[in-house]
Amino acid sequence: MPNLGGGAKCAACEKTVYHAEEVQCNGRSFHKTCFICMGCRKGLDSTTVAAHESEIYCKSCYGKKYGPKGYGYGQGAGALSSDPPRYAGLQPQESKPRPASSNSSETKSSQKFGCSDHCPRCSKAVYAAEKVMGAGKPWHKTCFRCALCAKSLDSTTVTDKEGELYCKVCYAKHFGPKGFGLGNAAMLE
């Protein structure tokens, strides 16, 4: 069909886009009203748009759909609901490395993908996409938890002692100062 109006076709609604209402992104034209996120339907502009092939998103929706996954990557408080249940009776462990695995396929895959780090909690290989640093060691995101209450940690809530990770609450209870006036029920005689 001939383009009688002289304008380009909108990539979203395929109607003619005239110069006064045109927004361009990745060489395609949009109406200002059609230039919206495919995820949340919010209006976009040049500072908030993130394009993926023929789709346009706000930076937040783009990150959720195509960005790195896991704790600490913009998933926000919603990610906390996927935390596994807390482990009853979990005690702090000594950070003893497990003996080297006799499973040669794990060793070969670790060498193949350039991984030499091992998680102190589970002793499995830690790859760059899942690595979180704490207490000077690499951890899996799923293993980056308090040794006492198993709460997920991040850079603002982690405290370490002797190579083990603790949330600030557990650290204060077990290693903080004790006595009258310091939150403990100590009685003076």
N, C-alpha and C positions, 0 to 999 in steps of 0.2 A: 504494500500500500504506500503511495507516495506521501512524503512528509510535507504537507501543504503549509503548515504553520511556520516552518523554517527553524523550529527549535529541536533540540535533542529529545529522545524518549527517556522518561524517568525509569531508573533501574528498579524501582519498587512497584510503581503502579502502571508503568508502560504508557502513560499519557504524555503528551507533548509538554516539555519544560521550556518556558520562555526565559530569556536572559534575566529578567528582573526577579524571578523566583528560583533561580538555579543555584544549587550547591553541588560542587564537584568533589568526588572522592575516588581515588584510584582510577582516574580517567573515565568515570561514569558520572552521569548527571542525575540529580534528584530534585524534587520539589522541596522547599524548606519544610513543608508539613510532612513529607514522606521520609525525611532524613531523621529516622528514629531507630533506637536500639531494637534489634530483633529479639532480645531477651526480655527486657523490662518495659519496652515501648516508650522510654524517655526520649525527649528531643536531644539531638546531638549538635555539636559544632566542631570546628576544627581542632579544638583542644581536648575534646572528650571522646572523639571517635577512634575506634580501633577496628580495622578491616581484616577480615579473614576470607580469602578468595572472593566470592561474590556476596558475602554477608557483612553487615556492619553492626557493631556493638558498642555500648559504652565500655569504658576501660574496666569497670567492675565486672560486668557480665562476660567480657572477653577473658578476663583473668580466671573467672570461675570455670569457663568452658574449655579454654585452651592453655591456661597457665599451669605452672607446677602445682601439684597436689600435695596435701599433707599439712600437718600442724605447722603454723607459723607462716603460711603462704596466703594470707588474706582471706581465709575462710571465716574468720571472726568467731563470735561466740557460738554460732551454729555448729561449728566443728566439735565443740565440747560434748554435744549430745551423742556423738558416736564413740566416746571413750568407753572402753570395756569396763565392766563392773569392778569395783575396788576389791583388792585381794585381802581377805581377812587373815590376820596373823602374819603378814609379810614382815619379815625382819630384815634389817640391813645386812648385806652380805659383804664378806671380804672380797675385794676385787682380785680374785685368783684367776689367771688365765687358764682356760681348759687346755688339756693336751691337744697337740695338733691332730686334726682329723685324719683318719686313715682313708677317708673317702677322697680318692684322687680326682674325681670329677669336680668336686667343689674347689679344690686347689687349682685345677686347670682352668675352670671358669673364672676364678678370681684373677689369675694371671692374664687370661685372655682379655678381660675387660678392665685391666689396670687397677685392680683393687688390692691394697695391701693393708687396709685398716680393718680392725675387728672390734666389734661392740663389746665393752666390758660387761654388760648385763647378760647378753645371750651368746657371746663369743662367735657370732656369725659375721661374715664379711659385711662391711658397710660401704655402699656405693655412693657416689657423689650426690645423686638425686635424693637420697634418703638420709644424708649425713647432717647431724646437729652436733656442734661442739659444746662440751661442758666439762669442767674440771680438767681441761687440757687433753681430753680424749674425744674420739669420734663415737657417736651413739646413733642408733636408729631412732627415727622420730617416735616410733611406738615404744621404744625402750627408755626414752627420755622422761622418766617418771620419778617421783619421790620414792626413796627406798623404804619408807615407813608406811605411808598411806596410799601409795600408787597413783597419786594425782598427777595429771599431765603437767609438765613444766614448760616454761619459755624463758627467754632471757631476763624477764623482769621478776620471775618468781623462783628462779633456781638459786640454791646455795649449795656449796660442796664442802665436804670435810673428808680428808684422807682418801680422795678419789671417788667418793660416793656422792650421789645427788640427793638433795632434800628440798622440800618446799620450805618457805620461810617459817611457816607455822610449826612444822615438825622440828626444824632445826632449833627454833627458839625454845620449844618444850624440852628437848633432849640435851642440847648443848649450851643453851643460854644461861645467863646468871640466875642463881636461885637464892631465895631468902625472902625476908619480910619486905613488902613493898615492891616486889618484882613479879607480881602475878601469881605467886605460889602461896599456898595456905600454911606457910611455916609459922609456928607459934614461938614467941619469945618467952623464955622462962624467967 
